[in-house]
């Protein structure tokens, strides 16, 4: 709709990664606490390349998650230095690749680079598209007062407000009860 398929995939993965923090999960717990949880997430997004499945990799991905959560809500001009730093730190060299039944898309790191670095670079490339399209308003926080979730709004009119149906239903129920109490 707004972005290329690989950009939408990278942003979708990012939302899933960012919403593993305790305040954004259904369980209320950090859902990126074990290498097994990381493995399940990577498998569901068909992440390719080197994956070490160890504690050091998990720790780096968790640090990346925190960095990306900070960047997600920055305005366009403030996001640029952060995105440029992630690309520069990795020595990113964008190139087109085709693999695993995927059509041509961008990679900018070696498939053997550490996972957290590859995540940062893929997200940085996706956010480059967001910035260039002047669509930063599509990256935002959930409107539910009790949720720390983040969302990617790919709706036609840009009106998505909640990170999940669960949050939307909960806030609709709160609003209904408030209206009923006033009546």
Biotite code that builds the C-alpha atoms (Angstrom):
import biotite.structure as struc

atoms = struc.array([
    struc.Atom([0.000, 0.000, 0.000], chain_id="A", res_id=1, res_name="UNK", atom_name="CA", element="C"),
    struc.Atom([2.417, 2.694, 1.175], chain_id="A", res_id=2, res_name="UNK", atom_name="CA", element="C"),
    struc.Atom([5.677, 0.785, 1.153], chain_id="A", res_id=3, res_name="UNK", atom_name="CA", element="C"),
    struc.Atom([7.398, -1.994, -0.737], chain_id="A", res_id=4, res_name="UNK", atom_name="CA", element="C"),
    struc.Atom([6.703, -5.531, 0.508], chain_id="A", res_id=5, res_name="UNK", atom_name="CA", element="C"),
    struc.Atom([10.154, -5.933, 2.071], chain_id="A", res_id=6, res_name="UNK", atom_name="CA", element="C"),
    struc.Atom([9.756, -2.624, 3.918], chain_id="A", res_id=7, res_name="UNK", atom_name="CA", element="C"),
    struc.Atom([6.328, -3.673, 5.209], chain_id="A", res_id=8, res_name="UNK", atom_name="CA", element="C"),
    struc.Atom([7.777, -7.034, 6.301], chain_id="A", res_id=9, res_name="UNK", atom_name="CA", element="C"),
    struc.Atom([10.661, -5.359, 8.134], chain_id="A", res_id=10, res_name="UNK", atom_name="CA", element="C"),
    struc.Atom([8.306, -2.905, 9.840], chain_id="A", res_id=11, res_name="UNK", atom_name="CA", element="C"),
    struc.Atom([5.894, -5.717, 10.729], chain_id="A", res_id=12, res_name="UNK", atom_name="CA", element="C"),
    struc.Atom([8.719, -7.738, 12.266], chain_id="A", res_id=13, res_name="UNK", atom_name="CA", element="C"),
    struc.Atom([9.826, -4.627, 14.134], chain_id="A", res_id=14, res_name="UNK", atom_name="CA", element="C"),
    struc.Atom([6.379, -4.097, 15.663], chain_id="A", res_id=15, res_name="UNK", atom_name="CA", element="C"),
    struc.Atom([6.338, -7.726, 16.819], chain_id="A", res_id=16, res_name="UNK", atom_name="CA", element="C"),
    struc.Atom([9.824, -7.340, 18.289], chain_id="A", res_id=17, res_name="UNK", atom_name="CA", element="C"),
    struc.Atom([9.038, -4.024, 19.985], chain_id="A", res_id=18, res_name="UNK", atom_name="CA", element="C"),
    struc.Atom([5.806, -5.349, 21.454], chain_id="A", res_id=19, res_name="UNK", atom_name="CA", element="C"),
    struc.Atom([7.534, -8.156, 23.357], chain_id="A", res_id=20, res_name="UNK", atom_name="CA", element="C"),
    struc.Atom([8.153, -5.791, 26.301], chain_id="A", res_id=21, res_name="UNK", atom_name="CA", element="C"),
    struc.Atom([6.174, -6.406, 29.485], chain_id="A", res_id=22, res_name="UNK", atom_name="CA", element="C"),
    struc.Atom([3.779, -3.459, 29.125], chain_id="A", res_id=23, res_name="UNK", atom_name="CA", element="C"),
    struc.Atom([2.778, -4.428, 25.589], chain_id="A", res_id=24, res_name="UNK", atom_name="CA", element="C"),
    struc.Atom([2.200, -8.170, 25.850], chain_id="A", res_id=25, res_name="UNK", atom_name="CA", element="C"),
    struc.Atom([-0.991, -10.047, 26.566], chain_id="A", res_id=26, res_name="UNK", atom_name="CA", element="C"),
    struc.Atom([0.746, -11.942, 29.380], chain_id="A", res_id=27, res_name="UNK", atom_name="CA", element="C"),
    struc.Atom([2.108, -8.759, 30.949], chain_id="A", res_id=28, res_name="UNK", atom_name="CA", element="C"),
    struc.Atom([5.559, -10.365, 30.888], chain_id="A", res_id=29, res_name="UNK", atom_name="CA", element="C"),
    struc.Atom([8.603, -9.732, 28.747], chain_id="A", res_id=30, res_name="UNK", atom_name="CA", element="C"),
    struc.Atom([8.131, -12.222, 25.919], chain_id="A", res_id=31, res_name="UNK", atom_name="CA", element="C"),
    struc.Atom([11.721, -12.017, 24.727], chain_id="A", res_id=32, res_name="UNK", atom_name="CA", element="C"),
    struc.Atom([13.364, -13.477, 27.812], chain_id="A", res_id=33, res_name="UNK", atom_name="CA", element="C"),
    struc.Atom([14.712, -16.734, 26.423], chain_id="A", res_id=34, res_name="UNK", atom_name="CA", element="C"),
    struc.Atom([16.573, -17.879, 23.351], chain_id="A", res_id=35, res_name="UNK", atom_name="CA", element="C"),
    struc.Atom([13.601, -20.161, 22.653], chain_id="A", res_id=36, res_name="UNK", atom_name="CA", element="C"),
    struc.Atom([11.227, -17.175, 22.496], chain_id="A", res_id=37, res_name="UNK", atom_name="CA", element="C"),
    struc.Atom([13.615, -15.408, 20.145], chain_id="A", res_id=38, res_name="UNK", atom_name="CA", element="C"),
    struc.Atom([13.848, -18.550, 18.013], chain_id="A", res_id=39, res_name="UNK", atom_name="CA", element="C"),
    struc.Atom([10.072, -18.806, 17.710], chain_id="A", res_id=40, res_name="UNK", atom_name="CA", element="C"),
    struc.Atom([9.804, -15.162, 16.659], chain_id="A", res_id=41, res_name="UNK", atom_name="CA", element="C"),
    struc.Atom([12.565, -15.489, 14.082], chain_id="A", res_id=42, res_name="UNK", atom_name="CA", element="C"),
    struc.Atom([11.009, -18.669, 12.664], chain_id="A", res_id=43, res_name="UNK", atom_name="CA", element="C"),
    struc.Atom([7.588, -17.038, 12.380], chain_id="A", res_id=44, res_name="UNK", atom_name="CA", element="C"),
    struc.Atom([9.132, -14.224, 10.329], chain_id="A", res_id=45, res_name="UNK", atom_name="CA", element="C"),
    struc.Atom([11.361, -16.638, 8.383], chain_id="A", res_id=46, res_name="UNK", atom_name="CA", element="C"),
    struc.Atom([14.510, -14.777, 9.379], chain_id="A", res_id=47, res_name="UNK", atom_name="CA", element="C"),
    struc.Atom([17.453, -16.002, 7.317], chain_id="A", res_id=48, res_name="UNK", atom_name="CA", element="C"),
    struc.Atom([21.201, -15.868, 7.842], chain_id="A", res_id=49, res_name="UNK", atom_name="CA", element="C"),
    struc.Atom([23.295, -16.572, 10.889], chain_id="A", res_id=50, res_name="UNK", atom_name="CA", element="C"),
    struc.Atom([21.437, -17.250, 14.126], chain_id="A", res_id=51, res_name="UNK", atom_name="CA", element="C"),
    struc.Atom([23.539, -18.338, 17.111], chain_id="A", res_id=52, res_name="UNK", atom_name="CA", element="C"),
    struc.Atom([20.711, -19.274, 19.521], chain_id="A", res_id=53, res_name="UNK", atom_name="CA", element="C"),
    struc.Atom([22.734, -18.216, 22.550], chain_id="A", res_id=54, res_name="UNK", atom_name="CA", element="C"),
    struc.Atom([22.467, -15.820, 25.464], chain_id="A", res_id=55, res_name="UNK", atom_name="CA", element="C"),
    struc.Atom([24.840, -13.249, 23.990], chain_id="A", res_id=56, res_name="UNK", atom_name="CA", element="C"),
    struc.Atom([22.739, -12.990, 20.849], chain_id="A", res_id=57, res_name="UNK", atom_name="CA", element="C"),
    struc.Atom([19.550, -12.663, 22.922], chain_id="A", res_id=58, res_name="UNK", atom_name="CA", element="C"),
    struc.Atom([21.131, -9.874, 25.000], chain_id="A", res_id=59, res_name="UNK", atom_name="CA", element="C"),
    struc.Atom([22.135, -7.967, 21.842], chain_id="A", res_id=60, res_name="UNK", atom_name="CA", element="C"),
    struc.Atom([18.671, -8.357, 20.320], chain_id="A", res_id=61, res_name="UNK", atom_name="CA", element="C"),
    struc.Atom([17.109, -7.085, 23.559], chain_id="A", res_id=62, res_name="UNK", atom_name="CA", element="C"),
    struc.Atom([19.401, -4.013, 23.453], chain_id="A", res_id=63, res_name="UNK", atom_name="CA", element="C"),
    struc.Atom([18.428, -3.520, 19.803], chain_id="A", res_id=64, res_name="UNK", atom_name="CA", element="C"),
    struc.Atom([14.756, -3.749, 20.813], chain_id="A", res_id=65, res_name="UNK", atom_name="CA", element="C"),
    struc.Atom([15.204, -0.896, 23.302], chain_id="A", res_id=66, res_name="UNK", atom_name="CA", element="C"),
    struc.Atom([17.061, 1.236, 20.768], chain_id="A", res_id=67, res_name="UNK", atom_name="CA", element="C"),
    struc.Atom([14.370, 0.663, 18.145], chain_id="A", res_id=68, res_name="UNK", atom_name="CA", element="C"),
    struc.Atom([11.569, 1.436, 20.623], chain_id="A", res_id=69, res_name="UNK", atom_name="CA", element="C"),
    struc.Atom([13.167, 4.847, 21.193], chain_id="A", res_id=70, res_name="UNK", atom_name="CA", element="C"),
    struc.Atom([13.534, 5.493, 17.459], chain_id="A", res_id=71, res_name="UNK", atom_name="CA", element="C"),
    struc.Atom([9.989, 4.339, 16.579], chain_id="A", res_id=72, res_name="UNK", atom_name="CA", element="C"),
    struc.Atom([8.322, 7.425, 18.024], chain_id="A", res_id=73, res_name="UNK", atom_name="CA", element="C"),
    struc.Atom([10.840, 10.035, 16.901], chain_id="A", res_id=74, res_name="UNK", atom_name="CA", element="C"),
    struc.Atom([9.754, 12.622, 14.406], chain_id="A", res_id=75, res_name="UNK", atom_name="CA", element="C"),
    struc.Atom([11.228, 12.516, 10.946], chain_id="A", res_id=76, res_name="UNK", atom_name="CA", element="C"),
    struc.Atom([14.149, 14.879, 11.519], chain_id="A", res_id=77, res_name="UNK", atom_name="CA", element="C"),
    struc.Atom([15.134, 13.321, 14.851], chain_id="A", res_id=78, res_name="UNK", atom_name="CA", element="C"),
    struc.Atom([15.021, 9.798, 13.409], chain_id="A", res_id=79, res_name="UNK", atom_name="CA", element="C"),
    struc.Atom([17.506, 10.530, 10.621], chain_id="A", res_id=80, res_name="UNK", atom_name="CA", element="C"),
    struc.Atom([20.701, 10.658, 12.744], chain_id="A", res_id=81, res_name="UNK", atom_name="CA", element="C"),
    struc.Atom([19.668, 7.453, 14.542], chain_id="A", res_id=82, res_name="UNK", atom_name="CA", element="C"),
    struc.Atom([18.977, 5.624, 11.280], chain_id="A", res_id=83, res_name="UNK", atom_name="CA", element="C"),
    struc.Atom([22.208, 6.892, 9.722], chain_id="A", res_id=84, res_name="UNK", atom_name="CA", element="C"),
    struc.Atom([24.159, 5.760, 12.789], chain_id="A", res_id=85, res_name="UNK", atom_name="CA", element="C"),
    struc.Atom([22.731, 2.231, 12.600], chain_id="A", res_id=86, res_name="UNK", atom_name="CA", element="C"),
    struc.Atom([23.647, 1.984, 8.925], chain_id="A", res_id=87, res_name="UNK", atom_name="CA", element="C"),
    struc.Atom([27.093, 3.481, 9.443], chain_id="A", res_id=88, res_name="UNK", atom_name="CA", element="C"),
    struc.Atom([27.916, 1.341, 12.488], chain_id="A", res_id=89, res_name="UNK", atom_name="CA", element="C"),
    struc.Atom([27.259, -1.778, 10.434], chain_id="A", res_id=90, res_name="UNK", atom_name="CA", element="C"),
    struc.Atom([29.131, -0.561, 7.380], chain_id="A", res_id=91, res_name="UNK", atom_name="CA", element="C"),
    struc.Atom([25.909, -1.208, 5.474], chain_id="A", res_id=92, res_name="UNK", atom_name="CA", element="C"),
    struc.Atom([26.180, -1.623, 1.725], chain_id="A", res_id=93, res_name="UNK", atom_name="CA", element="C"),
    struc.Atom([22.686, -2.055, 0.270], chain_id="A", res_id=94, res_name="UNK", atom_name="CA", element="C"),
    struc.Atom([22.360, -4.653, -2.452], chain_id="A", res_id=95, res_name="UNK", atom_name="CA", element="C"),
    struc.Atom([19.523, -6.562, -4.076], chain_id="A", res_id=96, res_name="UNK", atom_name="CA", element="C"),
    struc.Atom([19.097, -10.254, -3.269], chain_id="A", res_id=97, res_name="UNK", atom_name="CA", element="C"),
    struc.Atom([16.614, -13.006, -4.015], chain_id="A", res_id=98, res_name="UNK", atom_name="CA", element="C"),
    struc.Atom([16.357, -16.018, -1.696], chain_id="A", res_id=99, res_name="UNK", atom_name="CA", element="C"),
    struc.Atom([13.965, -18.431, 0.034], chain_id="A", res_id=100, res_name="UNK", atom_name="CA", element="C"),
    struc.Atom([11.165, -17.931, -2.532], chain_id="A", res_id=101, res_name="UNK", atom_name="CA", element="C"),
    struc.Atom([11.296, -14.153, -1.960], chain_id="A", res_id=102, res_name="UNK", atom_name="CA", element="C"),
    struc.Atom([11.525, -11.795, -4.910], chain_id="A", res_id=103, res_name="UNK", atom_name="CA", element="C"),
    struc.Atom([14.215, -9.110, -5.210], chain_id="A", res_id=104, res_name="UNK", atom_name="CA", element="C"),
    struc.Atom([14.630, -7.114, -2.018], chain_id="A", res_id=105, res_name="UNK", atom_name="CA", element="C"),
    struc.Atom([17.325, -5.164, -0.191], chain_id="A", res_id=106, res_name="UNK", atom_name="CA", element="C"),
    struc.Atom([19.918, -6.508, 2.184], chain_id="A", res_id=107, res_name="UNK", atom_name="CA", element="C"),
    struc.Atom([22.770, -4.397, 3.444], chain_id="A", res_id=108, res_name="UNK", atom_name="CA", element="C"),
    struc.Atom([24.789, -6.773, 5.592], chain_id="A", res_id=109, res_name="UNK", atom_name="CA", element="C"),
    struc.Atom([26.451, -10.109, 5.155], chain_id="A", res_id=110, res_name="UNK", atom_name="CA", element="C"),
    struc.Atom([24.126, -13.015, 6.081], chain_id="A", res_id=111, res_name="UNK", atom_name="CA", element="C"),
    struc.Atom([26.794, -14.098, 8.563], chain_id="A", res_id=112, res_name="UNK", atom_name="CA", element="C"),
    struc.Atom([26.768, -10.765, 10.413], chain_id="A", res_id=113, res_name="UNK", atom_name="CA", element="C"),
    struc.Atom([25.449, -10.955, 13.987], chain_id="A", res_id=114, res_name="UNK", atom_name="CA", element="C"),
    struc.Atom([21.662, -11.148, 14.189], chain_id="A", res_id=115, res_name="UNK", atom_name="CA", element="C"),
    struc.Atom([21.173, -7.915, 16.154], chain_id="A", res_id=116, res_name="UNK", atom_name="CA", element="C"),
    struc.Atom([23.240, -6.002, 13.594], chain_id="A", res_id=117, res_name="UNK", atom_name="CA", element="C"),
    struc.Atom([21.205, -7.440, 10.726], chain_id="A", res_id=118, res_name="UNK", atom_name="CA", element="C"),
    struc.Atom([17.981, -6.510, 12.528], chain_id="A", res_id=119, res_name="UNK", atom_name="CA", element="C"),
    struc.Atom([19.166, -2.936, 13.087], chain_id="A", res_id=120, res_name="UNK", atom_name="CA", element="C"),
    struc.Atom([20.172, -2.557, 9.441], chain_id="A", res_id=121, res_name="UNK", atom_name="CA", element="C"),
    struc.Atom([16.951, -4.049, 8.055], chain_id="A", res_id=122, res_name="UNK", atom_name="CA", element="C"),
    struc.Atom([14.864, -1.805, 10.277], chain_id="A", res_id=123, res_name="UNK", atom_name="CA", element="C"),
    struc.Atom([17.018, 1.205, 9.397], chain_id="A", res_id=124, res_name="UNK", atom_name="CA", element="C"),
    struc.Atom([16.461, 0.559, 5.683], chain_id="A", res_id=125, res_name="UNK", atom_name="CA", element="C"),
    struc.Atom([12.721, 0.266, 6.281], chain_id="A", res_id=126, res_name="UNK", atom_name="CA", element="C"),
    struc.Atom([12.653, 3.487, 8.287], chain_id="A", res_id=127, res_name="UNK", atom_name="CA", element="C"),
    struc.Atom([14.585, 5.175, 5.463], chain_id="A", res_id=128, res_name="UNK", atom_name="CA", element="C"),
    struc.Atom([11.573, 4.414, 3.251], chain_id="A", res_id=129, res_name="UNK", atom_name="CA", element="C"),
    struc.Atom([9.215, 5.750, 5.928], chain_id="A", res_id=130, res_name="UNK", atom_name="CA", element="C"),
    struc.Atom([11.209, 8.978, 6.228], chain_id="A", res_id=131, res_name="UNK", atom_name="CA", element="C"),
    struc.Atom([11.551, 9.425, 2.472], chain_id="A", res_id=132, res_name="UNK", atom_name="CA", element="C"),
    struc.Atom([7.792, 8.923, 2.077], chain_id="A", res_id=133, res_name="UNK", atom_name="CA", element="C"),
    struc.Atom([7.107, 11.382, 4.914], chain_id="A", res_id=134, res_name="UNK", atom_name="CA", element="C"),
    struc.Atom([4.964, 8.727, 6.613], chain_id="A", res_id=135, res_name="UNK", atom_name="CA", element="C"),
    struc.Atom([6.427, 8.777, 10.141], chain_id="A", res_id=136, res_name="UNK", atom_name="CA", element="C"),
    struc.Atom([2.906, 9.296, 11.451], chain_id="A", res_id=137, res_name="UNK", atom_name="CA", element="C"),
    struc.Atom([2.277, 5.645, 10.491], chain_id="A", res_id=138, res_name="UNK", atom_name="CA", element="C"),
    struc.Atom([4.663, 4.573, 13.283], chain_id="A", res_id=139, res_name="UNK", atom_name="CA", element="C"),
    struc.Atom([3.053, 5.290, 16.623], chain_id="A", res_id=140, res_name="UNK", atom_name="CA", element="C"),
    struc.Atom([2.106, 4.233, 20.118], chain_id="A", res_id=141, res_name="UNK", atom_name="CA", element="C"),
    struc.Atom([-1.099, 2.437, 21.039], chain_id="A", res_id=142, res_name="UNK", atom_name="CA", element="C"),
    struc.Atom([-3.859, 4.813, 22.196], chain_id="A", res_id=143, res_name="UNK", atom_name="CA", element="C"),
    struc.Atom([-4.887, 2.475, 25.035], chain_id="A", res_id=144, res_name="UNK", atom_name="CA", element="C"),
    struc.Atom([-4.026, 4.285, 28.273], chain_id="A", res_id=145, res_name="UNK", atom_name="CA", element="C"),
    struc.Atom([-2.716, 1.096, 29.907], chain_id="A", res_id=146, res_name="UNK", atom_name="CA", element="C"),
    struc.Atom([-0.633, -0.264, 27.013], chain_id="A", res_id=147, res_name="UNK", atom_name="CA", element="C"),
    struc.Atom([2.992, 0.304, 26.023], chain_id="A", res_id=148, res_name="UNK", atom_name="CA", element="C"),
    struc.Atom([2.438, -1.271, 22.600], chain_id="A", res_id=149, res_name="UNK", atom_name="CA", element="C"),
    struc.Atom([3.578, 0.316, 19.366], chain_id="A", res_id=150, res_name="UNK", atom_name="CA", element="C"),
    struc.Atom([1.911, -0.017, 16.002], chain_id="A", res_id=151, res_name="UNK", atom_name="CA", element="C"),
    struc.Atom([2.401, 0.278, 12.283], chain_id="A", res_id=152, res_name="UNK", atom_name="CA", element="C"),
    struc.Atom([-0.628, 1.818, 10.600], chain_id="A", res_id=153, res_name="UNK", atom_name="CA", element="C"),
    struc.Atom([-0.978, 0.559, 7.036], chain_id="A", res_id=154, res_name="UNK", atom_name="CA", element="C"),
    struc.Atom([-4.673, 1.464, 6.821], chain_id="A", res_id=155, res_name="UNK", atom_name="CA", element="C"),
    struc.Atom([-5.752, 3.524, 3.847], chain_id="A", res_id=156, res_name="UNK", atom_name="CA", element="C"),
    struc.Atom([-6.781, 6.563, 5.886], chain_id="A", res_id=157, res_name="UNK", atom_name="CA", element="C"),
    struc.Atom([-4.139, 6.268, 8.622], chain_id="A", res_id=158, res_name="UNK", atom_name="CA", element="C"),
    struc.Atom([-6.694, 5.934, 11.401], chain_id="A", res_id=159, res_name="UNK", atom_name="CA", element="C"),
    struc.Atom([-5.452, 2.852, 13.257], chain_id="A", res_id=160, res_name="UNK", atom_name="CA", element="C"),
    struc.Atom([-5.307, 3.686, 16.969], chain_id="A", res_id=161, res_name="UNK", atom_name="CA", element="C"),
    struc.Atom([-4.602, 0.464, 18.831], chain_id="A", res_id=162, res_name="UNK", atom_name="CA", element="C"),
    struc.Atom([-1.831, -2.119, 18.669], chain_id="A", res_id=163, res_name="UNK", atom_name="CA", element="C"),
    struc.Atom([-4.312, -5.008, 18.814], chain_id="A", res_id=164, res_name="UNK", atom_name="CA", element="C"),
    struc.Atom([-7.977, -5.856, 18.624], chain_id="A", res_id=165, res_name="UNK", atom_name="CA", element="C"),
    struc.Atom([-7.752, -6.631, 22.332], chain_id="A", res_id=166, res_name="UNK", atom_name="CA", element="C"),
    struc.Atom([-6.725, -3.043, 23.165], chain_id="A", res_id=167, res_name="UNK", atom_name="CA", element="C"),
    struc.Atom([-9.356, -1.603, 20.840], chain_id="A", res_id=168, res_name="UNK", atom_name="CA", element="C"),
    struc.Atom([-12.111, -3.725, 22.382], chain_id="A", res_id=169, res_name="UNK", atom_name="CA", element="C"),
    struc.Atom([-10.967, -2.871, 25.898], chain_id="A", res_id=170, res_name="UNK", atom_name="CA", element="C"),
    struc.Atom([-10.955, 0.871, 25.214], chain_id="A", res_id=171, res_name="UNK", atom_name="CA", element="C"),
    struc.Atom([-14.339, 0.664, 23.469], chain_id="A", res_id=172, res_name="UNK", atom_name="CA", element="C"),
    struc.Atom([-15.742, -1.057, 26.564], chain_id="A", res_id=173, res_name="UNK", atom_name="CA", element="C"),
    struc.Atom([-14.262, 1.647, 28.822], chain_id="A", res_id=174, res_name="UNK", atom_name="CA", element="C"),
    struc.Atom([-15.841, 4.354, 26.647], chain_id="A", res_id=175, res_name="UNK", atom_name="CA", element="C"),
    struc.Atom([-19.179, 2.505, 26.625], chain_id="A", res_id=176, res_name="UNK", atom_name="CA", element="C"),
    struc.Atom([-19.183, 2.231, 30.409], chain_id="A", res_id=177, res_name="UNK", atom_name="CA", element="C"),
    struc.Atom([-18.328, 5.931, 30.776], chain_id="A", res_id=178, res_name="UNK", atom_name="CA", element="C"),
    struc.Atom([-21.207, 6.886, 28.463], chain_id="A", res_id=179, res_name="UNK", atom_name="CA", element="C"),
    struc.Atom([-23.583, 4.562, 30.317], chain_id="A", res_id=180, res_name="UNK", atom_name="CA", element="C"),
    struc.Atom([-22.572, 6.037, 33.677], chain_id="A", res_id=181, res_name="UNK", atom_name="CA", element="C"),
    struc.Atom([-23.279, 9.563, 32.420], chain_id="A", res_id=182, res_name="UNK", atom_name="CA", element="C"),
    struc.Atom([-26.697, 8.587, 31.050], chain_id="A", res_id=183, res_name="UNK", atom_name="CA", element="C"),
])
